[in-house]
């Protein structure tokens, strides 16, 4: 049986953490250990954790951060302190179903699988179910390296289990950039999903294995699926610009990773570096479709993306993006942007 360490990052979680701890104690396959890194809680979080540690059937290792790290770095610290072959991220305010660990470890019989994740039920703080993370049925599957697209698909941390063999690359994490906030490295869950999708296989279960609680204080919450047509046909030029810069940062990370890995991982790092460089170029050209004032420049950018196969393959684009870029990019372009003026971010 493959052992699993649970990596929990805490900060002022007294209201909900007991429920989560109880669900860890009820696992059909107990974790080898629970590693908790507390980010300077000012409530009774640590008292609750200390009491749980005295009765738990597995070791509970509690680490109090000397300075506040923020949730991204705090989760990475928790993972770095884990000892098992597999590591499962754990939020302080959710609830794991009893079979979560036992089911999540199954794909790792394949040594190529570096990360597994699952669906979850979305619930209110009084336990009322309001949806699932994956609203539409999706097959359980195992995805090959670089088959998932550059950014858009990733798993929320509490659904992830991953191999500790990815940990030596953590010193490159500060060089990554979040596509939604270029001032920050990517979130802990996106980081390991990115690495796993480059260097190995990623497995997915459509079976919900946890409650994802929505209570108004979530660091990042669930958003009910909106109007897909409206979402597609809107100005996304700023988004393309941010994503292009984030893709370039991933290429930089992968260039540096070549010196830290060996075997087939070197070849995959080389291929993924080229992949993310092309993604960055494609998104830069797409940005031109929505910012260039001249029709000829917008048409030139569209031809460049089309000619490089940007609307096919694994670039994250597709037929709907093709239609949007013709109708909204080439034809009206920068007029979508607040009267033709760049919006920027506040």
C-alpha positions in Angstrom: 0.0 0.0 0.0 1.4 3.4 -1.0 1.7 5.8 2.0 0.1 9.2 1.9 1.0 12.3 3.8 -1.7 15.0 4.2 -0.4 18.6 3.9 -2.7 21.1 5.6 -2.1 24.8 5.6 -4.0 26.6 8.4 -4.8 30.2 9.3 -7.6 31.3 11.6 -9.6 28.2 10.8 -11.2 27.5 14.2 -14.8 27.7 12.9 -14.5 24.7 10.5 -11.3 22.8 11.1 -12.7 20.3 13.6 -15.0 18.9 10.9 -12.1 18.5 8.5 -9.9 16.8 11.1 -12.7 14.4 12.0 -13.0 13.4 8.4 -9.3 12.7 8.2 -9.6 10.5 11.3 -12.5 8.6 9.6 -10.5 7.7 6.4 -10.7 4.0 5.4 -7.0 4.3 4.5 -5.4 6.3 7.2 -2.7 8.8 6.2 0.9 8.0 7.2 1.0 11.5 8.8 -0.7 14.9 8.9 1.6 17.8 8.5 0.2 21.2 9.5 1.9 24.5 8.8 0.0 27.3 10.6 0.3 30.8 9.2 0.2 32.8 12.4 -3.3 32.0 13.4 -4.8 34.5 16.0 -7.8 32.3 17.0 -8.1 28.9 18.6 -7.0 26.9 15.5 -3.8 25.6 17.1 -5.5 24.6 20.3 -8.0 22.5 18.3 -5.1 21.0 16.3 -3.1 20.2 19.4 -6.1 18.5 21.0 -6.6 16.4 17.8 -3.0 15.4 17.7 -3.3 13.7 21.2 -6.0 11.3 20.0 -5.3 10.8 16.3 -4.3 7.3 15.2 -1.5 8.7 13.0 1.3 11.3 13.7 0.3 14.9 13.6 3.3 17.2 13.0 2.5 20.9 13.7 4.7 23.7 12.4 4.2 27.3 13.3 5.5 29.8 10.7 7.8 32.4 12.2 6.4 35.0 9.7 3.2 34.9 7.7 3.8 33.3 4.3 0.4 33.6 2.6 -1.6 30.5 1.5 0.5 29.8 -1.6 3.9 29.5 0.1 2.3 28.0 3.2 1.0 25.1 1.3 4.3 24.6 -0.4 6.0 24.6 3.0 3.6 21.9 4.2 4.3 19.7 1.2 8.0 20.1 1.6 7.8 18.7 5.2 5.9 15.6 4.2 7.7 12.2 4.2 5.5 9.9 2.2 5.8 8.9 -1.5 2.4 10.6 -2.1 1.2 14.0 -0.8 -2.4 15.1 -0.5 -3.2 18.8 0.0 -5.9 19.5 2.6 -7.8 22.7 3.2 -8.9 23.6 6.7 -12.6 24.1 6.0 -13.8 21.2 3.8 -14.8 17.6 4.5 -13.3 14.4 3.1 -15.5 11.4 2.3 -14.2 8.2 4.0 -12.9 6.6 0.8 -11.0 9.7 -0.5 -7.5 8.6 0.2 -8.1 4.9 -0.7 -9.6 5.9 -4.1 -7.1 8.6 -4.9 -4.1 6.4 -4.6 -5.3 3.8 -7.1 -3.9 5.4 -10.3 -0.3 5.5 -8.8 0.2 1.9 -9.5 1.2 3.3 -12.8 4.7 4.9 -12.2 4.0 7.4 -14.9 1.1 9.0 -13.0 2.4 12.0 -11.1 -0.9 13.5 -9.9 -4.5 12.4 -9.4 -7.5 14.6 -8.7 -11.2 14.2 -8.3 -14.6 15.8 -8.4 -16.3 17.3 -5.3 -19.7 18.3 -4.1 -20.1 22.0 -3.4 -22.0 22.6 -0.2 -23.0 25.5 2.0 -21.7 25.8 5.6 -24.9 24.1 6.8 -24.3 21.1 4.5 -26.7 21.9 1.7 -25.5 20.7 -1.7 -25.5 23.4 -4.4 -23.5 21.8 -7.2 -20.3 20.0 -8.1 -16.9 21.2 -9.3 -17.5 19.3 -12.6 -21.1 19.9 -13.4 -21.1 17.7 -16.5 -20.3 14.1 -16.4 -16.7 13.4 -17.4 -15.1 10.1 -17.9 -12.4 8.9 -15.5 -9.3 9.1 -17.5 -5.5 9.3 -17.5 -4.0 12.2 -19.5 -0.6 12.0 -21.2 2.0 14.8 -20.8 1.1 18.1 -22.5 -2.3 16.9 -23.4 -4.3 19.2 -21.1 -3.7 22.7 -22.6 -1.5 25.4 -21.2 -3.3 27.0 -18.3 -7.0 26.6 -18.2 -7.6 23.1 -16.7 -6.2 22.6 -13.2 -7.4 21.0 -10.0 -8.2 22.7 -6.7 -5.6 21.7 -4.1 -7.9 19.7 -1.8 -8.7 17.3 -4.7 -5.0 16.6 -5.5 -2.7 13.8 -4.6 0.8 14.0 -6.2 4.2 12.3 -6.0 6.9 13.8 -3.8 9.3 13.4 -6.8 8.0 16.8 -7.9 9.2 18.5 -4.7 12.9 19.1 -5.8 11.5 21.6 -8.4 10.0 23.8 -5.8 12.9 26.2 -5.7 11.9 27.2 -9.2 8.3 28.2 -8.1 9.2 31.9 -7.4 10.0 32.3 -11.1 6.5 31.3 -12.2 3.7 33.9 -12.7 0.0 33.6 -12.0 -1.9 34.3 -15.3 -4.5 36.3 -13.3 -2.0 38.2 -11.1 1.5 38.6 -12.6 2.8 40.0 -9.3 2.5 36.5 -7.7 3.9 33.0 -8.5 1.2 30.6 -9.4 -0.9 29.0 -6.7 0.3 25.8 -5.0 -2.3 23.6 -6.7 -1.6 25.1 -10.2 2.1 24.6 -9.6 2.0 20.9 -9.0 -0.7 20.4 -11.7 1.6 22.2 -14.2 4.6 20.1 -13.3 2.7 16.8 -13.3 1.1 17.6 -16.7 4.6 18.3 -18.2 6.6 15.4 -16.7 4.1 12.6 -16.5 0.5 11.6 -16.5 -2.5 13.1 -14.7 -5.4 11.0 -13.6 -9.0 12.2 -13.0 -12.0 10.7 -11.1 -15.4 12.1 -11.7 -16.6 10.5 -8.4 -17.0 13.3 -5.7 -14.7 12.4 -2.8 -15.1 15.5 -0.7 -17.4 18.4 0.3 -16.1 21.8 -0.9 -17.6 24.2 1.6 -18.7 27.7 0.6 -19.1 30.0 3.6 -18.2 33.5 2.4 -14.6 33.4 3.9 -13.1 31.1 1.3 -9.7 32.3 0.0 -11.0 31.2 -3.4 -14.6 30.1 -3.8 -16.8 28.3 -6.3 -18.6 30.2 -9.0 -21.7 28.8 -10.5 -21.3 28.2 -14.3 -22.4 31.3 -16.2 -23.6 32.0 -19.7 -21.0 30.3 -21.9 -21.9 32.3 -25.0 -21.6 35.6 -23.1 -18.3 34.4 -21.6 -16.9 33.6 -25.0 -18.0 36.8 -26.8 -16.4 39.4 -24.6 -13.2 41.5 -24.6 -10.4 39.3 -23.3 -7.4 41.2 -24.6 -6.0 42.0 -21.2 -6.4 38.3 -20.3 -4.4 37.2 -23.4 -1.6 39.6 -22.5 -1.4 38.3 -18.9 -1.6 34.7 -20.1 1.2 35.3 -22.6 3.5 36.6 -19.9 2.6 33.7 -17.6 3.3 31.2 -20.4 6.8 32.7 -20.9 7.4 32.4 -17.2 6.6 28.7 -17.4 9.0 28.3 -20.3 11.7 29.9 -18.1 10.9 27.5 -15.3 11.2 24.5 -17.6 14.5 25.7 -19.1 15.9 25.8 -15.6 14.3 22.5 -14.7 16.4 20.7 -17.4 19.4 20.9 -15.0 17.5 19.4 -12.1 16.0 16.3 -13.7 17.2 13.4 -15.7 16.1 10.6 -18.1 12.9 11.2 -20.0 12.1 14.2 -17.9 14.8 16.1 -19.6 13.2 15.4 -23.0 9.8 16.4 -21.7 11.2 19.7 -20.2 12.7 20.5 -23.6 9.4 19.8 -25.4 7.4 21.7 -22.9 9.7 24.7 -23.0 9.0 25.0 -26.8 5.3 24.4 -26.2 4.9 27.2 -23.7 7.1 29.6 -25.8 4.7 29.0 -28.7 1.7 29.5 -26.4 3.1 32.8 -25.3 3.6 33.8 -29.0 0.0 32.7 -29.9 -1.5 34.7 -27.1 0.5 37.8 -27.9 -0.8 37.6 -31.4 -4.4 37.1 -30.1 -3.9 40.2 -28.0 -3.1 42.1 -31.2 -6.5 41.1 -32.6 -8.3 43.1 -29.9 -5.9 46.0 -29.5 -4.6 47.0 -32.9 -6.4 50.0 -34.4 -5.6 49.0 -38.0 -7.7 46.4 -39.7 -4.7 45.2 -41.6 -2.8 44.6 -38.4 -5.6 42.7 -36.9 -6.0 40.5 -40.0 -2.2 39.9 -40.1 -2.3 38.7 -36.4 -5.3 36.4 -37.2 -3.5 34.9 -40.2 -0.4 34.3 -38.1 -2.4 32.4 -35.4 -4.4 30.5 -38.0 -1.2 29.6 -40.0 0.5 28.2 -36.9 -2.4 25.9 -36.1 -3.4 28.0 -33.1 -7.1 27.0 -33.3 -6.3 23.3 -33.3 -4.3 20.9 -31.1 -3.6 21.5 -27.4 -3.1 25.2 -27.5 -6.3 25.9 -25.5 -8.0 27.4 -28.5 -10.6 25.9 -30.8 -13.6 26.5 -33.1 -15.3 28.9 -30.8 -12.2 30.9 -30.4 -11.8 31.0 -34.1 -15.3 32.3 -34.6 -14.8 34.9 -31.8 -11.5 36.1 -33.3 -13.1 36.6 -36.7 -16.3 38.3 -35.5 -14.9 40.2 -32.6 -11.2 40.5 -33.3 -10.7 41.1 -37.0 -13.9 42.9 -37.6 -14.3 45.2 -34.6 -11.0 44.7 -32.7 -10.1 47.5 -30.3 -13.6 49.0 -30.3 -14.6 46.4 -27.8 -12.2 48.0 -25.3 -14.1 50.8 -23.5 -14.6 53.0 -26.6 -11.4 51.9 -28.2 -9.1 52.9 -25.2 -7.1 50.2 -23.5 -8.6 49.3 -20.1 -5.6 47.9 -18.2 -5.9 46.7 -14.6 -6.7 49.1 -11.8 
